[in-house]
């Protein structure tokens, strides 16, 4: 079951990533730069709400997880970067 879920997620995220198109009001140079950066980066969803139960407990995403896996408190650590890094 874990392999099936992993495979489904992989193809879903791949399709979504490939299907992204530039918004009509976007700056083409900025969009191209953002796409290049995104494609060269490792992007990881750091939320621990559901990925651990999917792996450890064979949790099915079709089932409700309300009140079962959401963690409040100090688990989320935001990361801020100096705006000069964007230049």
Biopython code that builds the backbone (N, CA, C, O; Angstrom):
import numpy as np
from Bio.PDB.StructureBuilder import StructureBuilder

atoms = [
    (1, "UNK", "N", (0.820, -1.192, 0.000)),
    (1, "UNK", "CA", (0.000, 0.000, 0.000)),
    (1, "UNK", "C", (0.870, 1.266, 0.000)),
    (1, "UNK", "O", (0.538, 2.256, -0.651)),
    (2, "UNK", "N", (1.990, 1.219, 0.739)),
    (2, "UNK", "CA", (2.877, 2.382, 0.794)),
    (2, "UNK", "C", (3.451, 2.704, -0.582)),
    (2, "UNK", "O", (3.574, 3.871, -0.951)),
    (3, "UNK", "N", (3.801, 1.671, -1.334)),
    (3, "UNK", "CA", (4.357, 1.888, -2.672)),
    (3, "UNK", "C", (3.307, 2.472, -3.609)),
    (3, "UNK", "O", (3.615, 3.320, -4.446)),
    (4, "UNK", "N", (2.072, 2.018, -3.465)),
    (4, "UNK", "CA", (0.992, 2.528, -4.310)),
    (4, "UNK", "C", (0.766, 4.010, -4.030)),
    (4, "UNK", "O", (0.662, 4.812, -4.959)),
    (5, "UNK", "N", (0.691, 4.374, -2.755)),
    (5, "UNK", "CA", (0.484, 5.775, -2.387)),
    (5, "UNK", "C", (1.651, 6.624, -2.870)),
    (5, "UNK", "O", (1.447, 7.704, -3.425)),
    (6, "UNK", "N", (2.866, 6.145, -2.663)),
    (6, "UNK", "CA", (4.046, 6.890, -3.107)),
    (6, "UNK", "C", (4.032, 7.097, -4.618)),
    (6, "UNK", "O", (4.350, 8.183, -5.101)),
    (7, "UNK", "N", (3.669, 6.068, -5.356)),
    (7, "UNK", "CA", (3.613, 6.158, -6.817)),
    (7, "UNK", "C", (2.549, 7.151, -7.261)),
    (7, "UNK", "O", (2.791, 7.970, -8.148)),
    (8, "UNK", "N", (1.377, 7.083, -6.651)),
    (8, "UNK", "CA", (0.293, 8.007, -6.993)),
    (8, "UNK", "C", (0.708, 9.447, -6.699)),
    (8, "UNK", "O", (0.499, 10.337, -7.522)),
    (9, "UNK", "N", (1.290, 9.670, -5.535)),
    (9, "UNK", "CA", (1.734, 11.015, -5.175)),
    (9, "UNK", "C", (2.803, 11.527, -6.136)),
    (9, "UNK", "O", (2.774, 12.690, -6.538)),
    (10, "UNK", "N", (3.739, 10.668, -6.500)),
    (10, "UNK", "CA", (4.801, 11.063, -7.426)),
    (10, "UNK", "C", (4.220, 11.533, -8.754)),
    (10, "UNK", "O", (4.582, 12.602, -9.245)),
    (11, "UNK", "N", (3.328, 10.749, -9.333)),
    (11, "UNK", "CA", (2.765, 11.113, -10.624)),
    (11, "UNK", "C", (1.848, 12.328, -10.523)),
    (11, "UNK", "O", (1.793, 13.139, -11.447)),
    (12, "UNK", "N", (1.134, 12.460, -9.419)),
    (12, "UNK", "CA", (0.275, 13.624, -9.226)),
    (12, "UNK", "C", (1.101, 14.897, -9.161)),
    (12, "UNK", "O", (0.801, 15.872, -9.849)),
    (13, "UNK", "N", (2.143, 14.892, -8.333)),
    (13, "UNK", "CA", (2.975, 16.083, -8.197)),
    (13, "UNK", "C", (3.748, 16.380, -9.476)),
    (13, "UNK", "O", (3.971, 17.545, -9.805)),
    (14, "UNK", "N", (4.156, 15.354, -10.194)),
    (14, "UNK", "CA", (4.848, 15.559, -11.464)),
    (14, "UNK", "C", (3.913, 16.222, -12.469)),
    (14, "UNK", "O", (4.300, 17.164, -13.161)),
    (15, "UNK", "N", (2.692, 15.729, -12.545)),
    (15, "UNK", "CA", (1.721, 16.296, -13.485)),
    (15, "UNK", "C", (1.399, 17.742, -13.137)),
    (15, "UNK", "O", (1.296, 18.588, -14.025)),
    (16, "UNK", "N", (1.240, 18.026, -11.859)),
    (16, "UNK", "CA", (0.935, 19.393, -11.431)),
    (16, "UNK", "C", (2.097, 20.323, -11.743)),
    (16, "UNK", "O", (1.890, 21.442, -12.212)),
    (17, "UNK", "N", (3.303, 19.874, -11.490)),
    (17, "UNK", "CA", (4.483, 20.697, -11.755)),
    (17, "UNK", "C", (4.631, 20.985, -13.242)),
    (17, "UNK", "O", (4.908, 22.120, -13.628)),
    (18, "UNK", "N", (4.451, 19.984, -14.067)),
    (18, "UNK", "CA", (4.602, 20.169, -15.509)),
    (18, "UNK", "C", (3.471, 20.994, -16.104)),
    (18, "UNK", "O", (3.634, 21.606, -17.160)),
    (19, "UNK", "N", (2.334, 21.014, -15.436)),
    (19, "UNK", "CA", (1.170, 21.714, -15.963)),
    (19, "UNK", "C", (1.160, 23.201, -15.624)),
    (19, "UNK", "O", (0.272, 23.922, -16.077)),
    (20, "UNK", "N", (2.116, 23.673, -14.846)),
    (20, "UNK", "CA", (2.137, 25.078, -14.456)),
    (20, "UNK", "C", (2.465, 25.957, -15.653)),
    (20, "UNK", "O", (3.403, 25.694, -16.405)),
    (21, "UNK", "N", (1.676, 26.995, -15.806)),
    (21, "UNK", "CA", (1.913, 27.948, -16.884)),
    (21, "UNK", "C", (2.022, 29.352, -16.298)),
    (21, "UNK", "O", (1.521, 29.628, -15.208)),
    (22, "UNK", "N", (2.676, 30.219, -17.032)),
    (22, "UNK", "CA", (2.877, 31.580, -16.567)),
    (22, "UNK", "C", (1.553, 32.344, -16.572)),
    (22, "UNK", "O", (0.839, 32.330, -17.575)),
    (23, "UNK", "N", (1.217, 33.009, -15.466)),
    (23, "UNK", "CA", (0.007, 33.846, -15.447)),
    (23, "UNK", "C", (0.121, 34.972, -16.475)),
    (23, "UNK", "O", (1.224, 35.418, -16.791)),
    (24, "UNK", "N", (-1.001, 35.423, -16.987)),
    (24, "UNK", "CA", (-1.004, 36.440, -18.045)),
    (24, "UNK", "C", (-0.353, 37.750, -17.613)),
    (24, "UNK", "O", (0.251, 38.443, -18.432)),
    (25, "UNK", "N", (-0.472, 38.093, -16.331)),
    (25, "UNK", "CA", (0.066, 39.373, -15.869)),
    (25, "UNK", "C", (1.471, 39.259, -15.269)),
    (25, "UNK", "O", (1.956, 40.211, -14.659)),
    (26, "UNK", "N", (2.121, 38.119, -15.433)),
    (26, "UNK", "CA", (3.450, 37.905, -14.846)),
    (26, "UNK", "C", (4.555, 38.470, -15.732)),
    (26, "UNK", "O", (4.418, 38.550, -16.953)),
    (27, "UNK", "N", (5.637, 38.854, -15.098)),
    (27, "UNK", "CA", (6.832, 39.322, -15.802)),
    (27, "UNK", "C", (7.558, 38.092, -16.357)),
    (27, "UNK", "O", (7.986, 37.241, -15.578)),
    (28, "UNK", "N", (7.707, 37.974, -17.680)),
    (28, "UNK", "CA", (8.325, 36.779, -18.267)),
    (28, "UNK", "C", (9.734, 36.486, -17.750)),
    (28, "UNK", "O", (10.083, 35.324, -17.542)),
    (29, "UNK", "N", (10.549, 37.529, -17.541)),
    (29, "UNK", "CA", (11.910, 37.307, -17.040)),
    (29, "UNK", "C", (11.887, 36.763, -15.615)),
    (29, "UNK", "O", (12.625, 35.837, -15.280)),
    (30, "UNK", "N", (11.031, 37.350, -14.784)),
    (30, "UNK", "CA", (10.927, 36.892, -13.400)),
    (30, "UNK", "C", (10.371, 35.469, -13.347)),
    (30, "UNK", "O", (10.831, 34.646, -12.555)),
    (31, "UNK", "N", (9.375, 35.184, -14.197)),
    (31, "UNK", "CA", (8.788, 33.845, -14.241)),
    (31, "UNK", "C", (9.840, 32.811, -14.651)),
    (31, "UNK", "O", (9.944, 31.750, -14.034)),
    (32, "UNK", "N", (10.612, 33.118, -15.683)),
    (32, "UNK", "CA", (11.652, 32.188, -16.146)),
    (32, "UNK", "C", (12.686, 31.953, -15.050)),
    (32, "UNK", "O", (13.143, 30.828, -14.848)),
    (33, "UNK", "N", (13.048, 33.014, -14.350)),
    (33, "UNK", "CA", (14.013, 32.883, -13.248)),
    (33, "UNK", "C", (13.446, 32.011, -12.118)),
    (33, "UNK", "O", (14.147, 31.173, -11.550)),
    (34, "UNK", "N", (12.164, 32.229, -11.809)),
    (34, "UNK", "CA", (11.522, 31.444, -10.747)),
    (34, "UNK", "C", (11.421, 29.969, -11.127)),
    (34, "UNK", "O", (11.665, 29.097, -10.293)),
    (35, "UNK", "N", (11.068, 29.689, -12.367)),
    (35, "UNK", "CA", (10.968, 28.299, -12.827)),
    (35, "UNK", "C", (12.338, 27.628, -12.785)),
    (35, "UNK", "O", (12.459, 26.480, -12.358)),
    (36, "UNK", "N", (13.368, 28.347, -13.228)),
    (36, "UNK", "CA", (14.731, 27.796, -13.200)),
    (36, "UNK", "C", (15.151, 27.484, -11.765)),
    (36, "UNK", "O", (15.716, 26.424, -11.495)),
    (37, "UNK", "N", (14.875, 28.404, -10.855)),
    (37, "UNK", "CA", (15.206, 28.190, -9.447)),
    (37, "UNK", "C", (14.441, 26.999, -8.881)),
    (37, "UNK", "O", (15.013, 26.162, -8.183)),
    (38, "UNK", "N", (13.151, 26.927, -9.184)),
    (38, "UNK", "CA", (12.320, 25.828, -8.684)),
    (38, "UNK", "C", (12.818, 24.475, -9.192)),
    (38, "UNK", "O", (12.892, 23.508, -8.434)),
    (39, "UNK", "N", (13.154, 24.415, -10.471)),
    (39, "UNK", "CA", (13.608, 23.150, -11.053)),
    (39, "UNK", "C", (14.976, 22.722, -10.542)),
    (39, "UNK", "O", (15.304, 21.536, -10.570)),
    (40, "UNK", "N", (15.773, 23.673, -10.078)),
    (40, "UNK", "CA", (17.102, 23.323, -9.572)),
    (40, "UNK", "C", (17.110, 23.100, -8.061)),
    (40, "UNK", "O", (18.156, 22.814, -7.477)),
    (41, "UNK", "N", (15.956, 23.229, -7.437)),
    (41, "UNK", "CA", (15.869, 23.108, -5.979)),
    (41, "UNK", "C", (15.228, 21.795, -5.567)),
    (41, "UNK", "O", (14.467, 21.183, -6.317)),
    (42, "UNK", "N", (15.555, 21.387, -4.368)),
    (42, "UNK", "CA", (14.855, 20.263, -3.755)),
    (42, "UNK", "C", (13.771, 20.885, -2.886)),
    (42, "UNK", "O", (14.069, 21.583, -1.917)),
    (43, "UNK", "N", (12.518, 20.630, -3.232)),
    (43, "UNK", "CA", (11.401, 21.216, -2.506)),
    (43, "UNK", "C", (10.775, 20.134, -1.641)),
    (43, "UNK", "O", (10.339, 19.094, -2.134)),
    (44, "UNK", "N", (10.740, 20.403, -0.341)),
    (44, "UNK", "CA", (10.209, 19.427, 0.609)),
    (44, "UNK", "C", (9.121, 20.084, 1.438)),
    (44, "UNK", "O", (9.315, 21.172, 1.980)),
    (45, "UNK", "N", (7.987, 19.426, 1.533)),
    (45, "UNK", "CA", (6.925, 19.901, 2.417)),
    (45, "UNK", "C", (7.307, 19.501, 3.829)),
    (45, "UNK", "O", (7.272, 18.319, 4.169)),
    (46, "UNK", "N", (7.665, 20.456, 4.642)),
    (46, "UNK", "CA", (8.124, 20.165, 5.996)),
    (46, "UNK", "C", (7.022, 19.990, 7.013)),
    (46, "UNK", "O", (7.307, 19.772, 8.191)),
    (47, "UNK", "N", (5.771, 20.079, 6.596)),
    (47, "UNK", "CA", (4.689, 19.869, 7.548)),
    (47, "UNK", "C", (4.671, 18.406, 7.968)),
    (47, "UNK", "O", (4.758, 17.511, 7.128)),
    (48, "UNK", "N", (4.559, 18.174, 9.246)),
    (48, "UNK", "CA", (4.576, 16.798, 9.738)),
    (48, "UNK", "C", (3.177, 16.303, 10.057)),
    (48, "UNK", "O", (3.024, 15.297, 10.751)),
    (49, "UNK", "N", (2.152, 16.989, 9.565)),
    (49, "UNK", "CA", (0.782, 16.632, 9.899)),
    (49, "UNK", "C", (0.371, 15.262, 9.353)),
    (49, "UNK", "O", (-0.322, 14.512, 10.041)),
    (50, "UNK", "N", (0.780, 14.929, 8.147)),
    (50, "UNK", "CA", (0.211, 13.736, 7.521)),
    (50, "UNK", "C", (1.238, 12.798, 6.897)),
    (50, "UNK", "O", (0.948, 11.615, 6.724)),
    (51, "UNK", "N", (2.418, 13.282, 6.557)),
    (51, "UNK", "CA", (3.371, 12.398, 5.887)),
    (51, "UNK", "C", (3.842, 11.253, 6.772)),
    (51, "UNK", "O", (3.981, 10.125, 6.298)),
    (52, "UNK", "N", (4.086, 11.520, 8.036)),
    (52, "UNK", "CA", (4.511, 10.437, 8.937)),
    (52, "UNK", "C", (3.437, 9.371, 9.094)),
    (52, "UNK", "O", (3.754, 8.186, 8.989)),
    (53, "UNK", "N", (2.161, 9.738, 9.343)),
    (53, "UNK", "CA", (1.126, 8.701, 9.426)),
    (53, "UNK", "C", (0.970, 7.907, 8.127)),
    (53, "UNK", "O", (0.646, 6.720, 8.160)),
    (54, "UNK", "N", (1.202, 8.567, 6.975)),
    (54, "UNK", "CA", (1.101, 7.840, 5.708)),
    (54, "UNK", "C", (2.144, 6.734, 5.637)),
    (54, "UNK", "O", (1.863, 5.631, 5.167)),
    (55, "UNK", "N", (3.340, 7.035, 6.102)),
    (55, "UNK", "CA", (4.432, 6.066, 6.036)),
    (55, "UNK", "C", (4.375, 5.084, 7.203)),
    (55, "UNK", "O", (4.446, 3.871, 7.006)),
    (56, "UNK", "N", (4.248, 5.614, 8.416)),
    (56, "UNK", "CA", (4.340, 4.782, 9.615)),
    (56, "UNK", "C", (3.093, 3.952, 9.897)),
    (56, "UNK", "O", (3.188, 2.830, 10.395)),
    (57, "UNK", "N", (1.919, 4.508, 9.577)),
    (57, "UNK", "CA", (0.666, 3.847, 9.948)),
    (57, "UNK", "C", (-0.161, 3.421, 8.745)),
    (57, "UNK", "O", (-1.298, 2.976, 8.904)),
    (58, "UNK", "N", (0.393, 3.551, 7.549)),
    (58, "UNK", "CA", (-0.330, 3.196, 6.325)),
    (58, "UNK", "C", (-1.651, 3.960, 6.225)),
    (58, "UNK", "O", (-2.674, 3.403, 5.824)),
    (59, "UNK", "N", (-1.614, 5.251, 6.597)),
    (59, "UNK", "CA", (-2.812, 6.082, 6.590)),
    (59, "UNK", "C", (-3.298, 6.309, 5.171)),
    (59, "UNK", "O", (-2.502, 6.574, 4.271)),
    (60, "UNK", "N", (-4.602, 6.206, 4.970)),
    (60, "UNK", "CA", (-5.228, 6.406, 3.669)),
    (60, "UNK", "C", (-5.714, 7.854, 3.573)),
    (60, "UNK", "O", (-6.518, 8.287, 4.399)),
    (61, "UNK", "N", (-5.242, 8.598, 2.588)),
    (61, "UNK", "CA", (-5.623, 10.001, 2.444)),
    (61, "UNK", "C", (-7.114, 10.196, 2.182)),
    (61, "UNK", "O", (-7.631, 11.298, 2.368)),
    (62, "UNK", "N", (-7.803, 9.163, 1.761)),
    (62, "UNK", "CA", (-9.237, 9.269, 1.521)),
    (62, "UNK", "C", (-10.027, 9.322, 2.829)),
    (62, "UNK", "O", (-11.203, 9.686, 2.829)),
    (63, "UNK", "N", (-9.390, 8.961, 3.933)),
    (63, "UNK", "CA", (-10.065, 8.973, 5.236)),
    (63, "UNK", "C", (-9.845, 10.323, 5.918)),
    (63, "UNK", "O", (-8.837, 10.990, 5.684)),
    (64, "UNK", "N", (-10.797, 10.717, 6.760)),
    (64, "UNK", "CA", (-10.679, 11.980, 7.491)),
    (64, "UNK", "C", (-9.603, 11.876, 8.564)),
    (64, "UNK", "O", (-9.497, 10.866, 9.260)),
    (65, "UNK", "N", (-8.811, 12.931, 8.687)),
    (65, "UNK", "CA", (-7.787, 12.964, 9.732)),
    (65, "UNK", "C", (-8.069, 14.088, 10.728)),
    (65, "UNK", "O", (-7.211, 14.424, 11.546)),
    (66, "UNK", "N", (-9.258, 14.665, 10.662)),
    (66, "UNK", "CA", (-9.616, 15.785, 11.525)),
    (66, "UNK", "C", (-9.419, 15.431, 12.993)),
    (66, "UNK", "O", (-9.978, 14.456, 13.494)),
    (67, "UNK", "N", (-8.618, 16.239, 13.666)),
    (67, "UNK", "CA", (-8.374, 16.051, 15.090)),
    (67, "UNK", "C", (-7.447, 14.908, 15.445)),
    (67, "UNK", "O", (-7.172, 14.686, 16.624)),
    (68, "UNK", "N", (-6.960, 14.182, 14.459)),
    (68, "UNK", "CA", (-6.127, 13.022, 14.753)),
    (68, "UNK", "C", (-4.639, 13.298, 14.557)),
    (68, "UNK", "O", (-3.827, 12.872, 15.378)),
    (69, "UNK", "N", (-4.270, 13.989, 13.506)),
    (69, "UNK", "CA", (-2.858, 14.162, 13.179)),
    (69, "UNK", "C", (-2.365, 15.601, 13.207)),
    (69, "UNK", "O", (-1.155, 15.825, 13.183)),
    (70, "UNK", "N", (-3.248, 16.573, 13.257)),
    (70, "UNK", "CA", (-2.798, 17.968, 13.233)),
    (70, "UNK", "C", (-2.055, 18.290, 14.519)),
    (70, "UNK", "O", (-2.553, 18.025, 15.613)),
    (71, "UNK", "N", (-0.869, 18.859, 14.390)),
    (71, "UNK", "CA", (-0.056, 19.191, 15.554)),
    (71, "UNK", "C", (0.080, 20.700, 15.673)),
    (71, "UNK", "O", (0.588, 21.359, 14.766)),
    (72, "UNK", "N", (-0.373, 21.240, 16.788)),
    (72, "UNK", "CA", (-0.186, 22.660, 17.061)),
    (72, "UNK", "C", (1.005, 22.822, 17.986)),
    (72, "UNK", "O", (1.425, 21.875, 18.651)),
    (73, "UNK", "N", (1.533, 24.008, 18.020)),
    (73, "UNK", "CA", (2.629, 24.242, 18.949)),
    (73, "UNK", "C", (3.918, 24.555, 18.234)),
    (73, "UNK", "O", (3.920, 25.253, 17.219)),
    (74, "UNK", "N", (5.021, 24.042, 18.758)),
    (74, "UNK", "CA", (6.341, 24.436, 18.272)),
    (74, "UNK", "C", (6.882, 23.564, 17.153)),
    (74, "UNK", "O", (8.086, 23.598, 16.897)),
    (75, "UNK", "N", (6.065, 22.798, 16.486)),
    (75, "UNK", "CA", (6.555, 21.925, 15.419)),
    (75, "UNK", "C", (6.900, 22.693, 14.147)),
    (75, "UNK", "O", (7.749, 22.253, 13.372)),
    (76, "UNK", "N", (6.258, 23.824, 13.926)),
    (76, "UNK", "CA", (6.488, 24.590, 12.698)),
    (76, "UNK", "C", (7.509, 25.684, 12.972)),
    (76, "UNK", "O", (7.327, 26.487, 13.887)),
    (77, "UNK", "N", (8.557, 25.722, 12.206)),
    (77, "UNK", "CA", (9.584, 26.745, 12.348)),
    (77, "UNK", "C", (9.687, 27.509, 11.036)),
    (77, "UNK", "O", (10.260, 27.000, 10.073)),
    (78, "UNK", "N", (9.139, 28.728, 10.982)),
    (78, "UNK", "CA", (9.231, 29.492, 9.737)),
    (78, "UNK", "C", (10.668, 29.911, 9.445)),
    (78, "UNK", "O", (11.465, 30.137, 10.356)),
    (79, "UNK", "N", (10.973, 30.008, 8.181)),
    (79, "UNK", "CA", (12.311, 30.408, 7.758)),
    (79, "UNK", "C", (12.182, 31.702, 6.958)),
    (79, "UNK", "O", (11.430, 31.772, 5.986)),
    (80, "UNK", "N", (12.912, 32.705, 7.374)),
    (80, "UNK", "CA", (12.867, 33.990, 6.695)),
    (80, "UNK", "C", (14.233, 34.288, 6.089)),
    (80, "UNK", "O", (15.267, 33.971, 6.677)),
    (81, "UNK", "N", (14.226, 34.895, 4.916)),
    (81, "UNK", "CA", (15.468, 35.267, 4.247)),
    (81, "UNK", "C", (15.490, 36.770, 4.038)),
    (81, "UNK", "O", (14.447, 37.400, 3.858)),
    (82, "UNK", "N", (16.648, 37.319, 4.063)),
    (82, "UNK", "CA", (16.844, 38.730, 3.796)),
    (82, "UNK", "C", (16.378, 39.026, 2.367)),
    (82, "UNK", "O", (16.726, 38.299, 1.437)),
    (83, "UNK", "N", (15.601, 40.080, 2.195)),
    (83, "UNK", "CA", (15.056, 40.400, 0.870)),
    (83, "UNK", "C", (16.148, 40.691, -0.156)),
    (83, "UNK", "O", (15.899, 40.598, -1.358)),
    (84, "UNK", "N", (17.339, 41.035, 0.290)),
    (84, "UNK", "CA", (18.430, 41.302, -0.652)),
    (84, "UNK", "C", (18.862, 40.040, -1.393)),
    (84, "UNK", "O", (19.472, 40.125, -2.459)),
    (85, "UNK", "N", (18.550, 38.872, -0.836)),
    (85, "UNK", "CA", (18.917, 37.618, -1.500)),
    (85, "UNK", "C", (18.135, 37.419, -2.789)),
    (85, "UNK", "O", (18.559, 36.653, -3.654)),
    (86, "UNK", "N", (17.004, 38.093, -2.930)),
    (86, "UNK", "CA", (16.173, 37.952, -4.128)),
    (86, "UNK", "C", (16.729, 38.756, -5.298)),
    (86, "UNK", "O", (16.302, 38.574, -6.438)),
    (87, "UNK", "N", (17.660, 39.626, -5.023)),
    (87, "UNK", "CA", (18.206, 40.479, -6.088)),
    (87, "UNK", "C", (19.362, 39.822, -6.791)),
    (87, "UNK", "O", (19.936, 40.403, -7.712)),
]
sb = StructureBuilder()
sb.init_structure("model")
sb.init_model(0)
sb.init_chain("A")
sb.init_seg("    ")
for serial, (resi, resn, name, xyz) in enumerate(atoms, 1):
    if name == "N":
        sb.init_residue(resn, " ", resi, " ")
    sb.init_atom(name, np.array(xyz, "f"), 0.0, 1.0, " ", f" {name:<3s}", serial, name[0])
structure = sb.get_structure()
